[in-house]
Amino acid sequence: MKKISFAIIALLAVTFLFTSCAAKKSTVNNNIVSRGKFVGTWTLTAVTYDGLLPAAVQVVFNQGPAQSFVNSTWKLTNSGNGSYTLGDGTSQTIFWSVLNGDGMDTMFQFKKLFEGDKAQKVDDGYRLVIGSNDGSSMVLKTPVAVGDKTGYIVYSFSKK
């Protein structure tokens, strides 16, 4: 009987030792944003600035001034293909995705595609911090270094 009791106590001690020293993995990440919330047609309704002067950034997305994107239409499909069309009719094909980072901001990222481009062959792109997305409105923010701080160009969208 002593041998069985000793074996059970030893087994429990080893089990306790391994479970208490094991790395903890979180199964819940509150920063996960569902890709499905982005799918659809969006209108960029406003561009504002947080911690920046409006004239601090002259060109966004290597395209033009931020204000030229107001009233642009963004079409995002579930496959990651998409496009945006500015108010002047200029259209750009994109490939987009959501980057759910562990311990970092969740980002909306996209690459501009030109005729014949394959998304996996394009290295340049843009990452915007996801401020919010409830499926009918969303806020994306482009971080801009300002000295030792970060300011943001804030893009507000509504779903059509």
Backbone as a chain_set.jsonl record, in Angstrom:
{"seq": "MKKISFAIIALLAVTFLFTSCAAKKSTVNNNIVSRGKFVGTWTLTAVTYDGLLPAAVQVVFNQGPAQSFVNSTWKLTNSGNGSYTLGDGTSQTIFWSVLNGDGMDTMFQFKKLFEGDKAQKVDDGYRLVIGSNDGSSMVLKTPVAVGDKTGYIVYSFSKK", "coords": {"N": [[0.822, -1.194, 0.0], [1.986, 1.221, 0.751], [3.754, 1.597, -1.364], [2.06, 2.054, -3.559], [0.743, 4.413, -2.757], [2.958, 6.12, -2.611], [3.742, 6.087, -5.316], [1.532, 7.28, -6.538], [1.579, 9.845, -5.363], [4.081, 10.7, -6.304], [3.573, 10.728, -9.067], [1.554, 12.693, -9.213], [3.049, 14.884, -8.302], [4.978, 15.155, -10.35], [3.28, 15.68, -12.507], [2.137, 18.104, -11.628], [4.46, 19.675, -11.585], [5.187, 19.787, -14.347], [2.917, 21.023, -15.489], [2.848, 23.479, -14.181], [5.158, 24.704, -15.05], [4.917, 24.93, -17.726], [4.685, 26.829, -20.748], [2.397, 29.448, -20.97], [-0.358, 29.646, -23.071], [-2.415, 31.826, -24.697], [-5.753, 31.432, -25.523], [-7.557, 33.182, -26.303], [-7.789, 36.092, -28.122], [-8.27, 39.342, -27.955], [-7.874, 41.184, -29.932], [-8.421, 40.192, -32.41], [-9.738, 40.554, -35.592], [-12.451, 39.97, -37.622], [-12.233, 38.931, -40.945], [-14.451, 38.943, -42.585], [-15.917, 41.208, -41.881], [-14.931, 43.224, -43.416], [-15.551, 42.764, -46.033], [-17.255, 43.886, -48.88], [-18.779, 46.911, -50.198], [-17.462, 50.05, -49.66], [-17.579, 53.476, -48.631], [-15.345, 56.104, -48.38], [-15.736, 58.431, -46.062], [-14.66, 60.562, -44.598], [-11.598, 62.283, -43.868], [-9.415, 62.744, -41.279], [-7.141, 64.118, -38.814], [-4.934, 62.989, -36.336], [-2.917, 64.104, -33.954], [-1.372, 65.284, -35.869], [-0.658, 67.931, -38.172], [-2.864, 68.988, -40.74], [-1.499, 69.578, -43.171], [0.839, 68.193, -42.954], [1.344, 65.778, -44.216], [1.68, 65.268, -47.538], [1.11, 63.463, -49.63], [-0.699, 60.46, -49.911], [-0.648, 56.906, -49.959], [0.986, 56.881, -52.189], [-0.382, 58.278, -54.162], [-1.962, 60.665, -54.035], [-3.148, 63.722, -52.441], [-4.535, 63.317, -49.139], [-7.169, 64.255, -48.884], [-8.185, 63.884, -51.432], [-9.149, 61.372, -51.426], [-11.54, 61.364, -50.113], [-14.907, 60.496, -50.343], [-14.268, 58.407, -52.016], [-14.705, 55.114, -53.412], [-14.478, 51.91, -52.119], [-14.057, 48.637, -52.958], [-14.188, 45.495, -51.647], [-13.486, 42.145, -51.816], [-14.162, 38.781, -50.632], [-12.094, 37.126, -51.389], [-9.818, 38.602, -51.252], [-9.209, 40.21, -53.315], [-9.639, 43.482, -54.692], [-10.594, 46.949, -55.099], [-10.19, 50.503, -55.407], [-11.881, 53.543, -56.106], [-11.415, 56.814, -56.937], [-12.965, 60.069, -56.489], [-12.537, 61.488, -58.841], [-12.632, 59.586, -60.758], [-10.39, 57.996, -61.1], [-9.118, 54.783, -60.852], [-7.966, 52.012, -58.89], [-6.588, 48.829, -58.689], [-6.391, 46.483, -56.038], [-4.874, 44.221, -53.641], [-5.916, 42.867, -50.677], [-5.681, 42.312, -47.094], [-6.107, 41.17, -43.685], [-4.122, 41.687, -40.916], [-3.722, 40.033, -38.128], [-2.065, 40.574, -35.453], [-0.072, 39.146, -32.88], [0.141, 40.653, -29.899], [0.496, 43.103, -31.105], [-0.77, 45.96, -32.938], [-3.799, 45.35, -34.712], [-3.961, 45.12, -38.165], [-5.046, 46.532, -41.283], [-4.116, 45.686, -44.435], [-2.839, 46.458, -47.677], [-1.936, 45.95, -51.116], [-1.028, 47.678, -54.014], [-2.0, 46.79, -57.226], [-0.912, 46.409, -60.543], [-1.48, 46.105, -64.092], [-1.016, 42.774, -64.967], [0.373, 42.162, -62.639], [1.023, 39.917, -59.941], [-0.171, 39.33, -56.738], [1.488, 38.057, -54.815], [3.98, 38.582, -55.792], [4.421, 41.243, -55.474], [6.064, 43.48, -53.461], [5.798, 45.926, -52.138], [3.577, 47.789, -50.095], [0.802, 48.881, -48.044], [0.07, 49.537, -44.658], [-2.5, 49.877, -42.366], [-3.668, 50.864, -39.225], [-6.301, 49.259, -37.585], [-8.846, 51.006, -36.383], [-11.529, 50.711, -35.706], [-14.213, 48.495, -36.558], [-17.361, 47.711, -37.236], [-18.794, 46.365, -39.066], [-20.582, 47.95, -40.436], [-19.587, 50.467, -40.326], [-16.279, 51.788, -40.383], [-12.997, 52.553, -39.129], [-9.858, 53.4, -40.187], [-6.369, 53.858, -39.694], [-3.489, 55.573, -40.658], [-0.291, 55.304, -39.481], [2.044, 57.877, -38.671], [5.277, 58.938, -38.215], [6.228, 61.381, -35.904], [8.597, 63.165, -34.824], [9.508, 61.845, -31.778], [7.119, 60.659, -31.38], [3.923, 59.267, -32.469], [1.709, 60.161, -34.962], [-1.509, 60.19, -36.61], [-3.15, 59.635, -39.735], [-6.481, 59.637, -40.202], [-8.967, 57.614, -41.457], [-12.314, 57.487, -42.193], [-14.932, 55.272, -42.824], [-18.006, 54.274, -44.409], [-20.339, 51.642, -44.897], [-21.818, 50.686, -47.949]], "CA": [[0.0, 0.0, 0.0], [2.876, 2.367, 0.79], [4.336, 1.777, -2.688], [1.023, 2.637, -4.415], [0.574, 5.795, -2.319], [4.148, 6.842, -3.015], [3.701, 6.216, -6.779], [0.487, 8.27, -6.864], [2.09, 11.15, -4.953], [5.156, 11.045, -7.237], [2.937, 11.038, -10.346], [0.913, 13.995, -9.049], [4.101, 15.895, -8.196], [5.549, 15.346, -11.686], [2.237, 16.336, -13.302], [2.071, 19.482, -11.172], [5.687, 20.333, -12.005], [5.122, 20.064, -15.787], [1.855, 21.976, -15.828], [3.148, 24.797, -13.646], [6.29, 25.268, -15.773], [4.625, 25.016, -19.16], [4.39, 28.169, -21.253], [0.968, 29.719, -21.058], [-0.82, 30.101, -24.375], [-3.745, 32.419, -24.642], [-6.626, 30.97, -26.595], [-8.432, 34.294, -26.642], [-7.1, 37.318, -28.502], [-9.314, 40.349, -28.117], [-7.565, 42.047, -31.06], [-8.736, 39.512, -33.658], [-10.802, 41.181, -36.359], [-12.942, 39.067, -38.654], [-12.063, 39.368, -42.328], [-15.777, 39.131, -43.156], [-16.429, 42.558, -41.615], [-14.385, 44.142, -44.41], [-16.068, 42.437, -47.36], [-18.365, 44.716, -49.331], [-18.468, 48.191, -50.827], [-17.309, 51.078, -48.64], [-17.302, 54.848, -49.044], [-14.511, 56.849, -47.442], [-16.563, 59.616, -45.827], [-13.917, 61.681, -44.009], [-10.191, 62.133, -43.499], [-9.058, 63.655, -40.202], [-5.763, 63.967, -38.374], [-4.764, 62.828, -34.896], [-1.522, 64.354, -33.626], [-0.71, 65.799, -37.073], [-1.273, 69.05, -38.875], [-3.372, 68.486, -42.022], [-0.545, 69.745, -44.268], [2.076, 67.47, -42.634], [1.511, 64.704, -45.197], [1.207, 65.784, -48.821], [0.664, 62.39, -50.517], [-0.965, 59.181, -49.26], [-0.689, 55.729, -50.835], [1.696, 57.268, -53.419], [-1.446, 58.567, -55.126], [-2.364, 62.064, -54.015], [-3.459, 64.21, -51.098], [-5.527, 62.52, -48.403], [-8.524, 64.756, -49.155], [-8.672, 63.379, -52.723], [-9.762, 60.066, -51.182], [-12.885, 61.554, -49.566], [-15.956, 60.024, -51.262], [-13.818, 57.287, -52.849], [-15.426, 53.861, -53.195], [-13.577, 50.777, -51.942], [-14.74, 47.345, -53.104], [-13.345, 44.453, -51.066], [-14.096, 40.82, -51.92], [-13.68, 37.812, -49.655], [-10.875, 36.494, -51.898], [-8.697, 39.517, -51.055], [-9.145, 41.14, -54.435], [-10.425, 44.674, -54.448], [-10.236, 48.155, -55.84], [-10.788, 51.754, -54.949], [-12.091, 54.518, -57.172], [-11.48, 58.175, -56.407], [-14.047, 60.892, -56.999], [-12.252, 61.934, -60.209], [-12.733, 58.426, -61.646], [-9.167, 57.191, -61.072], [-9.373, 53.503, -60.192], [-6.766, 51.249, -58.569], [-6.791, 47.457, -58.24], [-5.59, 46.169, -54.853], [-5.047, 42.949, -52.956], [-5.978, 43.273, -49.284], [-5.791, 41.28, -46.062], [-6.092, 41.642, -42.305], [-2.996, 41.131, -40.164], [-4.028, 39.949, -36.701], [-0.772, 40.342, -34.819], [-0.046, 38.82, -31.46], [0.832, 41.682, -29.143], [0.645, 44.34, -31.853], [-2.034, 46.448, -33.494], [-4.378, 44.635, -35.833], [-3.769, 45.994, -39.312], [-5.593, 46.316, -42.616], [-3.006, 45.928, -45.338], [-3.144, 46.259, -49.085], [-0.922, 46.182, -52.136], [-1.555, 48.17, -55.283], [-1.666, 45.892, -58.323], [-1.001, 46.966, -61.878], [-1.744, 45.071, -65.085], [-0.058, 41.67, -65.007], [0.956, 41.894, -61.315], [0.514, 38.892, -59.036], [-0.03, 39.898, -55.392], [2.622, 37.478, -54.1], [5.232, 39.107, -56.378], [4.502, 42.67, -55.133], [6.588, 43.628, -52.101], [5.39, 47.189, -51.537], [2.173, 47.882, -49.724], [0.431, 49.849, -47.022], [-0.566, 48.987, -43.462], [-3.264, 50.848, -41.601], [-4.174, 50.357, -37.955], [-7.761, 49.183, -37.55], [-9.379, 51.7, -35.216], [-12.782, 50.026, -35.394], [-14.991, 47.981, -37.686], [-18.534, 46.997, -36.728], [-19.489, 45.777, -40.201], [-21.283, 48.988, -41.203], [-18.679, 51.613, -40.369], [-14.945, 51.425, -39.92], [-11.983, 53.59, -39.041], [-8.499, 52.927, -40.43], [-5.446, 54.941, -39.374], [-2.116, 55.451, -41.124], [0.646, 55.897, -38.529], [3.066, 58.757, -39.22], [6.235, 59.326, -37.18], [6.356, 62.817, -35.673], [9.614, 63.205, -33.777], [9.526, 60.589, -31.028], [5.728, 60.238, -31.199], [3.231, 58.824, -33.674], [0.437, 60.778, -35.291], [-2.287, 59.324, -37.516], [-4.15, 60.088, -40.698], [-7.633, 58.806, -39.828], [-9.916, 57.441, -42.548], [-13.616, 56.984, -41.727], [-15.677, 54.634, -43.915], [-19.331, 53.712, -44.156], [-20.651, 50.583, -45.853], [-22.973, 50.965, -48.818]], "C": [[0.864, 1.254, 0.0], [3.442, 2.663, -0.592], [3.325, 2.429, -3.636], [0.816, 4.104, -4.052], [1.754, 6.657, -2.76], [4.142, 7.092, -4.529], [2.672, 7.267, -7.196], [0.972, 9.674, -6.519], [3.192, 11.608, -5.909], [4.577, 11.45, -8.595], [2.26, 12.408, -10.295], [1.948, 15.119, -8.979], [4.717, 16.193, -9.559], [4.54, 16.07, -12.578], [2.143, 17.809, -12.933], [3.282, 20.274, -11.648], [5.62, 20.705, -13.489], [4.038, 21.077, -16.139], [2.161, 23.367, -15.3], [4.298, 25.463, -14.387], [6.017, 25.436, -17.258], [4.31, 26.459, -19.542], [2.877, 28.326, -21.394], [0.635, 30.231, -22.447], [-2.229, 30.627, -24.209], [-4.569, 31.905, -25.814], [-7.584, 32.07, -27.027], [-7.56, 35.503, -26.975], [-8.172, 38.352, -28.808], [-9.076, 41.258, -29.318], [-7.887, 41.396, -32.398], [-9.919, 40.206, -34.322], [-11.186, 40.24, -37.49], [-12.805, 39.692, -40.034], [-13.423, 39.698, -42.965], [-16.356, 40.513, -42.934], [-15.955, 43.564, -42.657], [-14.996, 43.95, -45.793], [-17.271, 43.314, -47.687], [-17.87, 45.978, -50.006], [-18.533, 49.282, -49.765], [-17.104, 52.44, -49.287], [-16.46, 55.504, -47.962], [-15.181, 58.213, -47.251], [-15.791, 60.815, -45.279], [-12.465, 61.29, -43.763], [-9.912, 63.19, -42.436], [-7.636, 63.338, -39.752], [-5.719, 63.909, -36.857], [-3.274, 62.987, -34.59], [-0.697, 64.841, -34.811], [-1.408, 67.069, -37.539], [-1.727, 68.535, -40.23], [-2.374, 68.586, -43.173], [0.751, 68.95, -44.05], [2.37, 66.355, -43.632], [0.877, 65.159, -46.502], [0.586, 64.714, -49.707], [0.444, 61.123, -49.693], [-1.077, 58.088, -50.319], [-0.01, 55.998, -52.186], [0.723, 57.645, -54.533], [-1.779, 60.055, -55.186], [-2.642, 62.51, -52.596], [-4.581, 63.393, -50.452], [-6.951, 62.957, -48.727], [-9.072, 64.271, -50.492], [-9.323, 62.001, -52.582], [-11.165, 60.184, -50.585], [-13.894, 61.271, -50.681], [-15.464, 58.951, -52.236], [-14.6, 56.035, -52.459], [-14.421, 52.723, -53.17], [-14.399, 49.499, -52.02], [-13.777, 46.248, -52.669], [-14.076, 43.116, -51.132], [-13.481, 39.886, -50.891], [-12.368, 37.15, -50.094], [-9.639, 37.351, -51.658], [-8.516, 40.473, -52.213], [-10.001, 42.354, -54.115], [-9.985, 45.817, -55.334], [-10.757, 49.357, -55.081], [-10.864, 52.697, -56.136], [-12.263, 55.888, -56.521], [-12.635, 58.933, -57.053], [-13.824, 61.365, -58.43], [-12.273, 60.785, -61.215], [-11.491, 57.56, -61.702], [-9.426, 55.928, -60.262], [-8.065, 52.754, -59.99], [-7.161, 49.856, -58.082], [-5.864, 47.192, -57.051], [-5.78, 44.7, -54.468], [-4.934, 43.275, -51.478], [-6.024, 42.062, -48.352], [-5.813, 41.961, -44.698], [-4.958, 40.925, -41.594], [-3.345, 41.21, -38.688], [-2.745, 39.577, -35.986], [-0.902, 40.053, -33.344], [0.778, 39.88, -30.734], [1.067, 42.972, -29.913], [-0.715, 44.764, -32.375], [-2.507, 45.54, -34.616], [-4.399, 45.599, -37.015], [-4.586, 45.55, -40.523], [-4.433, 46.625, -43.551], [-3.438, 45.691, -46.777], [-1.944, 46.584, -49.946], [-1.625, 46.703, -53.375], [-1.075, 47.215, -56.381], [-1.858, 46.611, -59.651], [-1.128, 45.818, -62.869], [-0.617, 44.038, -65.117], [0.57, 41.328, -63.667], [0.257, 40.727, -60.632], [0.808, 39.404, -57.632], [1.21, 39.361, -54.67], [3.964, 37.972, -54.625], [5.436, 40.596, -56.054], [4.929, 42.796, -53.675], [6.088, 44.877, -51.389], [3.908, 47.191, -51.219], [1.994, 48.871, -48.591], [-0.244, 49.122, -45.872], [-1.223, 50.11, -42.693], [-3.767, 50.168, -40.331], [-5.698, 50.354, -38.018], [-8.231, 49.831, -36.253], [-10.656, 51.041, -34.741], [-13.376, 49.496, -36.694], [-16.145, 47.181, -37.105], [-19.354, 46.371, -37.849], [-20.265, 46.793, -41.02], [-20.496, 50.294, -41.244], [-17.313, 51.139, -39.871], [-14.045, 52.646, -39.945], [-10.632, 52.917, -39.22], [-7.566, 54.11, -40.235], [-4.055, 54.636, -39.916], [-1.2, 56.095, -40.089], [1.722, 56.714, -39.253], [3.976, 59.18, -38.072], [6.345, 60.842, -37.123], [7.328, 62.967, -34.507], [9.685, 61.852, -33.088], [8.118, 60.074, -30.741], [5.153, 59.768, -32.521], [1.914, 59.572, -33.803], [-0.271, 59.877, -36.289], [-3.093, 60.143, -38.507], [-5.311, 59.123, -40.495], [-8.648, 58.809, -40.968], [-11.19, 56.823, -42.003], [-14.418, 56.493, -42.936], [-17.089, 54.294, -43.46], [-19.622, 52.7, -45.267], [-21.879, 50.963, -46.655], [-24.0, 49.883, -48.69]], "O": [[0.533, 2.239, -0.661], [3.598, 3.825, -0.966], [3.707, 3.279, -4.44], [0.723, 4.952, -4.94], [1.573, 7.783, -3.225], [4.495, 8.183, -4.977], [2.922, 8.054, -8.108], [0.789, 10.6, -7.31], [3.234, 12.779, -6.285], [5.043, 12.412, -9.203], [2.382, 13.195, -11.234], [1.735, 16.192, -9.544], [4.953, 17.354, -9.89], [4.912, 16.976, -13.324], [2.077, 18.669, -13.811], [3.144, 21.422, -12.071], [5.963, 21.83, -13.852], [4.246, 21.912, -17.018], [1.765, 24.353, -15.922], [4.405, 26.689, -14.355], [6.825, 26.033, -17.969], [3.738, 27.211, -18.753], [2.185, 27.431, -21.879], [1.282, 31.154, -22.942], [-3.108, 29.963, -23.658], [-4.124, 31.944, -26.961], [-8.33, 31.913, -27.994], [-6.694, 35.885, -26.188], [-8.89, 38.244, -29.802], [-9.964, 42.023, -29.695], [-7.642, 42.006, -33.439], [-10.962, 40.418, -33.703], [-10.323, 39.77, -38.231], [-13.209, 40.833, -40.26], [-13.529, 40.616, -43.778], [-17.2, 40.958, -43.711], [-16.526, 44.65, -42.767], [-14.965, 44.857, -46.625], [-18.186, 43.465, -46.877], [-16.692, 46.099, -50.343], [-19.534, 49.42, -49.061], [-16.522, 52.54, -50.367], [-16.807, 55.47, -46.782], [-15.191, 59.043, -48.16], [-16.21, 61.957, -45.467], [-12.149, 60.133, -43.49], [-10.14, 64.38, -42.655], [-7.009, 62.403, -40.251], [-6.387, 64.688, -36.177], [-2.468, 62.118, -34.922], [0.533, 64.816, -34.767], [-2.606, 67.248, -37.321], [-1.033, 67.71, -40.824], [-2.404, 67.748, -44.074], [1.663, 69.024, -44.873], [3.533, 66.025, -43.864], [-0.327, 65.407, -46.56], [-0.351, 64.996, -50.454], [1.288, 60.752, -48.878], [-1.544, 58.329, -51.432], [-0.388, 55.413, -53.202], [0.973, 57.365, -55.705], [-1.867, 60.633, -56.27], [-2.4, 61.762, -51.649], [-5.454, 62.856, -51.134], [-7.845, 62.119, -48.833], [-10.288, 64.244, -50.683], [-9.972, 61.521, -53.511], [-11.903, 59.199, -50.555], [-13.749, 61.745, -51.808], [-16.171, 58.617, -53.186], [-15.088, 55.91, -51.336], [-13.609, 52.581, -54.084], [-15.329, 49.303, -51.238], [-12.697, 46.086, -53.238], [-15.16, 42.97, -50.568], [-12.413, 40.162, -50.345], [-11.613, 36.664, -49.252], [-8.519, 36.875, -51.842], [-7.759, 41.439, -52.115], [-10.969, 42.264, -53.359], [-9.122, 45.668, -56.199], [-11.641, 49.248, -54.231], [-10.033, 52.658, -57.043], [-13.134, 56.091, -55.675], [-13.209, 58.482, -58.045], [-14.783, 61.617, -59.159], [-11.968, 60.984, -62.391], [-11.528, 56.483, -62.298], [-9.896, 55.994, -59.126], [-7.159, 52.846, -60.818], [-7.974, 49.722, -57.167], [-4.708, 47.615, -57.047], [-6.717, 44.037, -54.912], [-3.957, 43.896, -51.058], [-6.358, 40.95, -48.761], [-5.572, 43.162, -44.578], [-4.846, 39.701, -41.662], [-3.283, 42.273, -38.07], [-2.379, 38.404, -35.919], [-1.733, 40.636, -32.648], [1.987, 39.981, -30.945], [1.771, 43.855, -29.423], [-1.692, 44.022, -32.271], [-1.697, 45.02, -35.383], [-4.806, 46.753, -36.88], [-4.788, 44.358, -40.754], [-3.835, 47.698, -43.473], [-4.284, 44.843, -47.06], [-1.068, 47.367, -49.576], [-2.696, 46.22, -53.74], [0.106, 46.878, -56.451], [-2.84, 47.326, -59.853], [-0.9, 44.665, -62.503], [0.558, 44.372, -65.27], [1.24, 40.301, -63.555], [-0.959, 40.573, -60.738], [1.918, 39.863, -57.361], [1.906, 40.115, -53.99], [4.986, 37.794, -53.961], [6.502, 41.147, -56.328], [4.26, 42.294, -52.772], [5.968, 44.885, -50.164], [3.092, 46.665, -51.975], [2.916, 49.602, -48.229], [-1.033, 48.202, -46.085], [-0.615, 51.141, -42.405], [-4.235, 49.03, -40.369], [-6.31, 51.33, -38.451], [-8.042, 49.283, -35.166], [-10.857, 50.833, -33.544], [-13.076, 49.989, -37.782], [-15.941, 46.103, -36.546], [-20.469, 45.902, -37.624], [-20.578, 46.534, -42.182], [-20.729, 51.132, -42.115], [-17.209, 50.222, -39.056], [-14.282, 53.619, -40.661], [-10.297, 51.978, -38.498], [-7.919, 55.241, -40.568], [-3.507, 53.563, -39.661], [-1.305, 57.295, -39.836], [2.239, 56.309, -40.295], [3.505, 59.718, -37.07], [6.529, 61.506, -38.143], [6.928, 62.903, -33.344], [9.897, 60.83, -33.74], [7.947, 59.153, -29.943], [5.804, 59.854, -33.563], [1.11, 59.609, -32.871], [0.31, 58.902, -36.764], [-3.644, 61.193, -38.175], [-5.131, 57.911, -40.608], [-9.125, 59.862, -41.39], [-11.15, 55.744, -41.411], [-14.563, 57.201, -43.933], [-17.335, 54.058, -42.277], [-19.21, 52.876, -46.414], [-22.853, 51.492, -46.119], [-25.043, 49.941, -49.342]]}, "num_chains": 1, "name": "protein.A"}
